[in-house]
Amino acid sequence: MGPPPGLAPLLLVLQGCWASMSAQDRATPAVTTEDLSSTEPAPAILGPSLSPRTPGAPRTPESSASGPRPTPVTDVAALCVCDLSPAQCDVNCCCDPDCSSMDFSVFSACSVPVVMGDSQFCTQKAAIYSLNFKANPPERVFKLIDQINPSIFCIRITNYKPALSFINPEVPDENNFDRLMKTTTGFTLNAESDVSFSTKLDAPSTTKYEYGAQLQTSNDSSAPFLRLPSPLMSSLCADDNPAAFLVNQAVTCTRRMDLEQCEEIEALSMARYSSPTILRVPNSGKKVFITIQSIVIQSLNKTLTPLEHTDVLWPTLVGSGQEKICIHVVLEVKYSLTYTEKGEIMKAAVSFLLGTVSSAVIPLQQKFEIHFTQQGTKPVPLSGNPGYVVGLPVAAGFQPQKGSGIIQTTNRYGQLTILRSSAEQDCLAVEGIRTPVLFGYNMQSGCKLRLTSALPCRLVARKVKDLLKGQGFPDYVAPFGNSQAQDALDWVPVHFATLSSNVKDSCQLPVALVIEVKWTKYGSLLNPQARIVNVTANLISSSFPETSAGNERTVLISTAVTFAAVSAPAEAGFRARPAINARLPFNYFFPFA
C-alpha cells in the first residue's frame, strides 16, 4: 500500500528544509582577531536555500522574485551602541574604536557582545565581539555573520523604505495649530483624575453606570453625553470633555471671546449647561432633568448678589460706544449629582455664578466643577477646606498603635474638649460636661473642689486629673480642617507635660491644664490657610493642701486654651533668576580652535 497522495511531496519539502538548516549550522563565519591596528574582517555570508544542490558544492543565495533586499540603513559593523565618550575608551565596550590593547587588559567582559538590526528579519548581519585574554597583549575578537531567524514568521524581504526610519512629527506653530487641534478633538485630558476619554460613545452592555463611564444624555440634547469644559493642550477651554461617573472634577480654563458677539456664544449662556437631560441608567428612556439650584451675580467690583429666582438668564450686551459690557455671563458652573448604590442617577442640580464682563477681563476665566453624592448619606462636616475656619472645632484623635490611622469620635465637637463652667462652680457636679475647643478662640473655665481631711491625696489627684483631661484625651491634632484620618504622618502630636511645684512632696494635686495651640498661615498671600503646627498640653500640679479635722479646704481647678500665631511676616518677592550652567561641546569652536 503506497503513501497517501500529496504526502511524498510534503516529505521532500521537509527533508529539504532539514538539510538547509543543518548546512547552516555547519557553516562557520570568518573570525578576525584585532589589536590596535586591526583591519576590517571579511564577512561570512550564509544564505538559506531549498533548491537541490550537489553535496559539497558551495551554497548560493536564493534569488527572490520580488527583487533583492535594500541596502541596510544601519551598518552593524560600524555601529557601537556603548561608545558614549568621544575620544575616550569606555569600560567594557569592546566595539569602541578608541580602546587599545592596554585597555583590553583591564576589561572583564564585553558589555554589548552582539550588535544587530531588526530581529524579525529571516537573515541579517550581526556583529559579535569577544575578548581573547590568552593573547599577550589581550586582543579583541570580531565576527561578522549572517544571523538566521529560526521562526517561520519572519520578514524575508522589506521593500517599504519609509518603514526603515521614523517619520518626523509635525511641530505645532501659529500656522498649523488650528488644523492640529481639529485632528485631536477626539481625545481629552482630565485635570485632576488623569483619566482619558474618547468622544465616541461606546454603548455599554450594563444597565448601570460604572466608575469612569460617560454620563449619557437624551437624544434631544446637544451632545450624547454631559459635557464639562476643561483645558486640553493649553489653558483654553475644550468643550467636548465628557463628565465621568463618580469622578469629581474641578477645573479652570480660559475662553477667548469677542465682546461684541457675547450674546451669540453658547458657552457663555446658562442654558448651555442646564438644558441637557441625563439618562438615569445607560441606554434607557428614563430621564433626569437638571434643576437650577442657585444663581449668584458678580459685579465688576466683585460684589456678589444671590438671586431669589432660578430663571434662565441670557448674556446681554449693554452700553454704547467703547464702554460696552456683557452681563449674565457664566463664570462658574457647579454640578451636584445624587446616585444610588446600584449605579443610577437620581438627582442633578447646578449652581451658577454669573458675572459682568468688560474688555479688560478678556480672555475670560471660567471654572467648572462636578461632585457626586450617594443617596441616603450625609457629607462629613469639616472644620475648613483646607485651612481651619475660626469658630469651628479642632479635629483631634488618637493612634492605637504605631503605623495605624487616626481614630476619631463621630461627634466632631467632642474630639478636643475642656471643662465647662457652671453656675454652681462645683467640680463634682460638672464631671463629664465638656465644651469643645474652637479654633481661634482663647477660652478659660474652672470649678471649685472642696477637700476634707478624710479624702486621701492619691485618690483626689487621680480624680482631678481625669476631670481635667476628660475621657479619651487625644494624642494627635489635625493640621488642617480637612485632614484625612489615614494620613497619620501629617497629624501634629500633642506634647503632654506635667509641671510640679518646687516643694518636694510625696503627693502632688493637679490644679490646672493649659493647652497652647500654635498655628501659622500657609499658602498664597492672597488666600492664606490656617495650619496648626504645634500643640502643647501642660498639667500643672501643686502640693496637696493640708486640712484640719472637721474643716474643709477649697481648691480652684481651671483649664485654659490659647492660640498663638507663629507666622513669619509675609514678604512679597520675586524668584531669583536661574543660574545657567551651560557647557559647550568639546568641538564647538572647531576648526577655529
For each residue, the residues with C-beta under 8 A, 3 or more apart:
1:
2:
3: 7 8
4: 7
5:
6: 9 10
7: 3 4 10 11
8: 3 11 12
9: 6 12 13
10: 6 7 13 14
11: 7 8 14 15
12: 8 9 15 16
13: 9 10 16 17 50
14: 10 11 17 18
15: 11 12 18 19
16: 12 13 19 20 50 52
17: 13 14 20 21 50
18: 14 15 21 22
19: 15 16 22 23
20: 16 17 23 24 48 49 50
21: 17 18 24 25 150
22: 18 19 25 26
23: 19 20 26 27 59
24: 20 21 27 46 48 148
25: 21 22
26: 22 23
27: 23 24 44 46 59
28: 31 44
29: 43 44 46 143 144 145 146
30: 41 42 43 44 143 144
31: 28 41 141 142 143
32: 38 39 41 42 141 142 143
33: 38 132 135 139 140 141 142
34: 38 39 139 140 141 142
35: 38 101 137 139 140
36: 100 101
37:
38: 32 33 34 35 140 142
39: 32 34
40: 77
41: 30 31 32 142 143 144
42: 30 32 144
43: 29 30 77 125 144 145 146
44: 27 28 29 30 144 145 146
45: 61 146
46: 24 27 29 59 123 145 146 148
47: 59 60 61 62 123 146
48: 20 24 62 122 123 148
49: 20 53 59 60 61 62
50: 13 16 17 20 62
51: 62
52: 16
53: 49 57 59
54: 57
55:
56:
57: 53 54
58:
59: 23 27 46 47 49 53
60: 47 49
61: 45 47 49
62: 47 48 49 50 51
63: 68
64: 67 68 69 156 157
65:
66: 157 159
67: 64 157 159
68: 63 64 157
69: 64 157 158
70: 158 159 161 164
71:
72: 75 76 117 124 125
73: 164 165
74: 79 117
75: 72 78 79
76: 72 79 115 116 117 125 126 127 144
77: 40 43 125 127 144
78: 75
79: 74 75 76 95 115 127
80: 83 93 95 96 97 112 115
81: 95 112 115
82: 90 92 93 95 96 111 112
83: 80 90 93 95 96 97 98
84: 90 93
85: 88 89 90 98
86: 586
87: 98 586
88: 85 98
89: 85 93 96 98 99 100 103
90: 82 83 84 85 93 96 98 99
91: 106 107 111
92: 82 107 108 109 110 111
93: 80 82 83 84 89 90 96 99 110 111 112
94: 99 104 107 110 111 112 113 129 130 131 140
95: 79 80 81 82 83 110 112 115 127 129
96: 80 82 83 89 90 93 99
97: 80 83
98: 83 85 87 88 89 90
99: 89 90 93 94 96 103 104 140
100: 36 89 103 104
101: 35 36 104 105 137 138 139
102: 105 106 137
103: 89 99 100 106 107
104: 94 99 100 101 107 131 137 138 139 140
105: 101 102 137 138
106: 91 102 103
107: 91 92 94 103 104 110 131 138
108: 92
109: 92 113 131
110: 92 93 94 95 107 113 129 130 131
111: 82 91 92 93 94
112: 80 81 82 93 94 95 115 129
113: 94 109 110 128 129 130
114: 126 127 128 129
115: 76 79 80 81 95 112 126 127 129
116: 76 119 124 125 126 127 147
117: 72 74 76 121 124 125
118: 121 124 155
119: 116 149
120: 149 154 155
121: 117 118 124 149 154 155 156 158
122: 48 148 149 154 155 156
123: 46 47 48 146 147 148 149
124: 72 116 117 118 121 146 147 149
125: 43 72 76 77 116 117 144 145 146 147
126: 76 114 115 116 144 145 146 147
127: 76 77 79 95 114 115 116 142 143 144
128: 113 114 142 143 144 145
129: 94 95 110 112 113 114 115 140 141 142 143
130: 94 110 113 140 141 143
131: 94 104 107 109 110 138 139 140 141
132: 33 135 138 139 140 141
133: 138
134:
135: 33 132 138 139
136:
137: 35 101 102 104 105
138: 101 104 105 107 131 132 133 135
139: 33 34 35 101 104 131 132 135
140: 33 34 35 38 94 99 104 129 130 131 132
141: 31 32 33 34 129 130 131 132
142: 31 32 33 34 38 41 127 128 129
143: 29 30 31 32 41 127 128 129 130
144: 29 30 41 42 43 44 76 77 125 126 127 128
145: 29 43 44 46 125 126 128
146: 29 43 44 45 46 47 123 124 125 126
147: 116 123 124 125 126
148: 24 46 48 122 123
149: 119 120 121 122 123 124 154
150: 21
151: 154
152:
153:
154: 120 121 122 149 151
155: 118 120 121 122 158
156: 64 121 122
157: 64 66 67 68 69
158: 69 70 121 155 163 164
159: 66 67 70
160: 163 164
161: 70 164
162: 165 167
163: 158 160
164: 70 73 158 160 161
165: 73 162
166:
167: 162
168:
169:
170: 176 180
171:
172: 176 177 180
173: 176 177
174: 177
175:
176: 170 172 173 179 180
177: 172 173 174 180 181
178: 181 182
179: 176 182 183
180: 170 172 176 177 183 184
181: 177 178 184 185 233
182: 178 179 185
183: 179 180
184: 180 181 187 232 233
185: 181 182 199 238 240
186: 198 199 200
187: 184 196 197 198
188: 196 197 199 230 232 238 240 241 242
189: 196 230 231 232 233
190: 193 194 195 196 197 230 241 244 247 249
191: 230 231 249 250 251
192: 248 249 250 251
193: 190 244 247 248 249
194: 190
195: 190 212 244 247
196: 187 188 189 190
197: 187 188 190 212 214 241 242 244
198: 186 187 202
199: 185 186 188 240 242
200: 186
201: 214 216 224 225
202: 198
203: 282 283
204: 210 213 282 283
205:
206: 210 282 343
207: 281 282 283 284
208: 281 282 342 343 344
209: 213 215 245 246 281 282 339 343 344 345
210: 204 206 213 245 343
211: 244 245 246 247
212: 195 197 244 245 246 247
213: 204 209 210 244 245 282
214: 197 201 225 226 242 243 244 245
215: 209 225 226 242 243 244 245 278 279 337 345
216: 201 224 225 226 278 279 282 283
217: 221 223 224 225 226 276 277 278 279
218: 221 276 277 278 279 287
219:
220: 277
221: 217 218 224 275 276 277
222: 272 275 276
223: 217 226 227 240 276
224: 201 216 217 221
225: 201 214 215 216 217 242 243
226: 214 215 216 217 223 242 243 276 278 335
227: 223 239 240 241 242 243 276
228: 241 242 243 249 251 335 368 370
229: 237 238 239 241 251 253 267 366 368
230: 188 189 190 191 237 238 241 249 251 253 368
231: 189 191 234 235 236 237 238 251 252 253 254
232: 184 188 189 236 238 241
233: 181 184 189
234: 231
235: 231 253 254
236: 231 232 253 254 255 256
237: 229 230 231 253 254 255 267 366
238: 185 188 229 230 231 232 241 253
239: 227 229 267
240: 185 188 199 223 227
241: 188 190 197 227 228 229 230 232 238
242: 188 197 199 214 215 225 226 227 228
243: 214 215 225 226 227 228 247 249 335 370
244: 190 193 195 197 211 212 213 214 215 247 249
245: 209 210 211 212 213 214 215 339 343 372
246: 209 211 212 339 372
247: 190 193 195 211 212 243 244 370 372
248: 192 193 369 370 371 372
249: 190 191 192 193 228 230 243 244 368 369 370
250: 191 192 367 368 369
251: 191 192 228 229 230 231 367 368 369
252: 231 365 366 367 368
253: 229 230 231 235 236 237 238 365 366 368
254: 231 235 236 237 363 364 365 366
255: 236 237 267 268 363 364 365 366
256: 236 362 363 364
257: 261 262 265 268 357 362 363 364
258: 261 262
259: 262 317 324 325 326 357 358 359 362
260: 317 324
261: 257 258 264 265
262: 257 258 259 265 268 315 317 326 329 357
263: 314 315 316 317 326
264: 261
265: 257 261 262 268 269 315
266: 269 272
267: 229 237 239 255 272 330 366
268: 255 257 262 265 272 315 326 329 330 364
269: 265 266 272 314 315 330
270: 273 274 292 295 312 313 314 328 330 352 354
271: 274 275 312 314
272: 222 266 267 268 269 275 330
273: 270 276 290 330 333 350 352
274: 270 271 290 292 312 350 352
275: 221 222 271 272 290
276: 217 218 221 222 223 226 227 273 290
277: 217 218 220 221 287 288 289 290
278: 215 216 217 218 226 287 288 290 337 345 348
279: 215 216 217 218 282 283 284 285 286 287 288 345
280: 284 286 287 288 344 345 346
281: 207 208 209 284 286 343 344 345
282: 203 204 206 207 208 209 213 216 279
283: 203 204 207 216 279
284: 207 279 280 281
285: 279
286: 279 280 281
287: 218 277 278 279 280
288: 277 278 279 280 345 346 347 348
289: 277 348
290: 273 274 275 276 277 278 335 348 349 350
291: 310 347 348 349 350
292: 270 274 295 310 312 349 350 351 352
293: 310 336 349 350 351
294: 306 307 310 351 352
295: 270 292 306 307 309 310 313 351 352 354
296: 304 305 306 307 351 352 353 354
297: 304 305 306 307 328 354 355
298: 302 303 304 305 331 353 354 355 356
299: 302 303 305 355 356
300: 325 356 358
301:
302: 298 299
303: 298 299
304: 296 297 298
305: 296 297 298 299
306: 294 295 296 297
307: 294 295 296 297 310
308:
309: 295
310: 291 292 293 294 295 307
311:
312: 270 271 274 292
313: 270 295 328 354
314: 263 269 270 271 328
315: 262 263 265 268 269 326 327 328 329
316: 263 326 327 328
317: 259 260 262 263 324 325 326
318: 324 325 326 327
319: 323 324 325
320: 323 324
321: 324
322:
323: 319 320
324: 259 260 317 318 319 320 321 358 359
325: 259 300 317 318 319 356 357 358
326: 259 262 263 268 315 316 317 318 329 356 357 358
327: 315 316 318 354 356 357
328: 270 297 313 314 315 316 354
329: 262 268 315 326 354 355 356 357 364
330: 267 268 269 270 272 273 333 352 353 354 366
331: 298 353 354 355 364 365 366 367
332: 351 352 353 366 367 368 369
333: 273 330 350 351 352 353 366 367 368 369
334: 350 351 352 368 369 370 371
335: 226 228 243 290 348 349 350 369 370 371
336: 293 348 349 350 351 370 371 373
337: 215 278 345 347 348 349 370 371 372 373
338: 345 346 347 348 372 373 374 375
339: 209 245 246 343 344 345 346 372 373 374 375
340: 343 344 346 374 375
341: 374 375
342: 208
343: 206 208 209 210 245 281 339 340
344: 208 209 280 281 339 340
345: 209 215 278 279 280 281 288 337 338 339 348
346: 280 288 338 339 340 375
347: 288 291 337 338
348: 278 288 289 290 291 335 336 337 338 345
349: 290 291 292 293 335 336 337
350: 273 274 290 291 292 293 333 334 335 336
351: 292 293 294 295 296 332 333 334 336
352: 270 273 274 292 294 295 296 330 332 333 334
353: 296 298 330 331 332 333 367
354: 270 295 296 297 298 313 327 328 329 330 331
355: 297 298 299 329 331
356: 298 299 300 325 326 327 329
357: 257 259 262 325 326 327 329 361 362 364
358: 259 300 324 325 326 361 362
359: 259 324 362
360:
361: 357 358 364 365
362: 256 257 259 357 358 359
363: 254 255 256 257
364: 254 255 256 257 268 329 331 357 361
365: 252 253 254 255 331 361
366: 229 237 252 253 254 255 267 330 331 332 333
367: 250 251 252 331 332 333 353
368: 228 229 230 249 250 251 252 253 332 333 334
369: 248 249 250 251 332 333 334 335
370: 228 243 247 248 249 334 335 336 337
371: 248 334 335 336 337
372: 245 246 247 248 337 338 339
373: 336 337 338 339 377 379
374: 338 339 340 341 377
375: 338 339 340 341 346
376:
377: 373 374
378:
379: 373
380:
381: 412
382: 385 481 482
383: 388 389 392 393 394 395 412 439 478 481 482
384: 387 388 389 392 439 480 481 482 529 530
385: 382 481 482
386: 480 481 482 529
387: 384 480 481 522 523 528 529 530 531
388: 383 384 392 394 439 440 480 481 519 529 530 531 532
389: 383 384 392 439 481 530
390: 438 439 440 441 530
391: 438 439 440 441
392: 383 384 388 389 438 439 481
393: 383 412 413 415 416 436 437 438 439
394: 383 388 415 416 436 437 438 439 477 478 517 532
395: 383 408 412 415 416 477 478 481 483
396: 408 415 416 474 476 477 478 494
397: 406 407 408 409 415 474 475 476 478 485 491
398: 406 407 472 474 475 476
399: 402 404 405 406 407 475 476 488
400: 404 407
401: 404
402: 399
403: 488
404: 399 400 401 488
405: 399 485 486 488
406: 397 398 399 476 478 485 486 488 491
407: 397 398 399 400 485
408: 395 396 397 412 415 485
409: 397 412 414 415 472
410:
411: 414 415
412: 381 383 393 395 408 409 415
413: 393 417 436
414: 409 411 417 434 436
415: 393 394 395 396 397 408 409 411 412 436 474
416: 393 394 395 396 436 437 474 477
417: 413 414 434 435 436 437 470
418: 434 435 437 443 445 470 513 515 559 560 561
419: 430 433 434 435 445 446 447 467 468 557 558 559
420: 430 433 434 435 445
421: 425 430 445 446 447
422: 425 426 429 430 433 447
423:
424: 429 430
425: 421 422 446 447 448
426: 422 429 430 447 448
427: 430 431 447 448 449 464 467 557
428: 431 449
429: 422 424 426
430: 419 420 421 422 424 426 427 433 447
431: 427 428 467
432: 471
433: 419 420 422 430
434: 414 417 418 419 420 470
435: 417 418 419 420 443 445
436: 393 394 413 414 415 416 417
437: 393 394 416 417 418 441 443 515 517 561
438: 390 391 392 393 394 441 443
439: 383 384 388 389 390 391 392 393 394 481 517 519 530 563
440: 388 390 391 530 563
441: 390 391 437 438 561 563
442: 560 561 562 563
443: 418 435 437 438 560 561
444: 558 559 560 561
445: 418 419 420 421 435 558 559 560
446: 419 421 425 556 557 558 559
447: 419 421 422 425 426 427 430 556 557
448: 425 426 427 554 555 556 557
449: 427 428 460 464 554 555 556 557
450: 552 553 554 555
451: 455 460 545 547 552 553 554 555
452: 455 547 551 552 553
453: 547 548 549 550 551
454:
455: 451 452 459 460
456: 459 460
457: 460 461 506 507 509 544
458: 461 462 507
459: 455 456 462 463
460: 449 451 455 456 457 463 464 509 544
461: 457 458 464 465 507 508 509 510 541 544
462: 458 459 465 466
463: 459 460 466 467
464: 427 449 460 461 467 468 509 510 511 557
465: 461 462 468 469 510 539
466: 462 463 469 470 471
467: 419 427 431 463 464 470 557
468: 419 464 465 510 512 513 539 557 559
469: 465 466 473 513 539
470: 417 418 434 466 467 473
471: 432 466
472: 398 409
473: 469 470 494 496 537
474: 396 397 398 415 416 477 494
475: 397 398 399 493 494
476: 396 397 398 399 406 488 491 492 493 494
477: 394 395 396 416 474 491 492 493 494 517 532 535
478: 383 394 395 396 397 406 481 483 491 492 532
479: 483 490 491 492 531 532 533
480: 384 386 387 388 483 529 531 532
481: 382 383 384 385 386 387 388 389 392 395 439 478 530
482: 382 383 384 385 386
483: 395 478 479 480 487 490 491
484: 487
485: 397 405 406 407 408 488
486: 405 406
487: 483 484 490 491
488: 399 403 404 405 406 476 485 491
489:
490: 479 483 487
491: 397 406 476 477 478 479 483 487 488
492: 476 477 478 479 532 533 534 535
493: 475 476 477 535
494: 396 473 474 475 476 477 535 536 537
495: 534 535 536 537
496: 473 537 539
497: 536 537 538 539
498: 538 539 541
499: 538 539 540 541
500: 508 541 542
501: 505 508 541 542 543
502:
503: 543
504:
505: 501 508 543 544
506: 457
507: 457 458 461 544
508: 461 500 501 505 541 542 543 544
509: 457 460 461 464 541 542 543 544 545 555
510: 461 464 465 468 513 539 540 541 557
511: 464 540 541 542 555 556 557 558
512: 468 539 540 557 558 559 560
513: 418 468 469 510 537 538 539 540 558 559 560
514: 537 538 540 559 560 562
515: 418 437 535 536 537 538 559 560 561 562
516: 534 535 536 538 561 562 564
517: 394 437 439 477 532 534 535 561 562 563 564
518: 532 533 534 535 563 564 565 566
519: 388 439 530 531 532 533 563 564 565 566 567
520: 530 531 533 565 566 567
521: 528 529 530 531 565 567 570
522: 387 528 529 530 531
523: 387 527 528 529
524: 527 528
525: 528 570 572
526:
527: 523 524
528: 387 521 522 523 524 525 570
529: 384 386 387 388 480 521 522 523
530: 384 387 388 389 390 439 440 481 519 520 521 522
531: 387 388 479 480 519 520 521 522
532: 388 394 477 478 479 480 492 517 518 519 535
533: 479 492 518 519 520 566
534: 492 495 516 517 518 566
535: 477 492 493 494 495 515 516 517 518 532
536: 494 495 497 515 516
537: 473 494 495 496 497 513 514 515
538: 497 498 499 513 514 515 516
539: 465 468 469 496 497 498 499 510 512 513
540: 499 510 511 512 513 514
541: 461 498 499 500 501 508 509 510 511
542: 500 501 508 509 511
543: 501 503 505 508 509
544: 457 460 461 505 507 508 509
545: 451 509 553 555
546: 553
547: 451 452 453 551 552 553
548: 453 551
549: 453
550: 453
551: 452 453 547 548
552: 450 451 452 547
553: 450 451 452 545 546 547
554: 448 449 450 451
555: 448 449 450 451 509 511 545
556: 446 447 448 449 511
557: 419 427 446 447 448 449 464 467 468 510 511 512
558: 419 444 445 446 511 512 513
559: 418 419 444 445 446 468 512 513 514 515
560: 418 442 443 444 445 512 513 514 515
561: 418 437 441 442 443 444 515 516 517
562: 442 514 515 516 517
563: 439 440 441 442 517 518 519
564: 516 517 518 519
565: 518 519 520 521
566: 518 519 520 533 534
567: 519 520 521 570
568:
569:
570: 521 525 528 567
571:
572: 525
573:
574:
575:
576:
577:
578:
579:
580:
581:
582:
583:
584: 588 589
585: 588
586: 86 87
587: 590
588: 584 585
589: 584 592 593
590: 587 593
591:
592: 589
593: 589 590
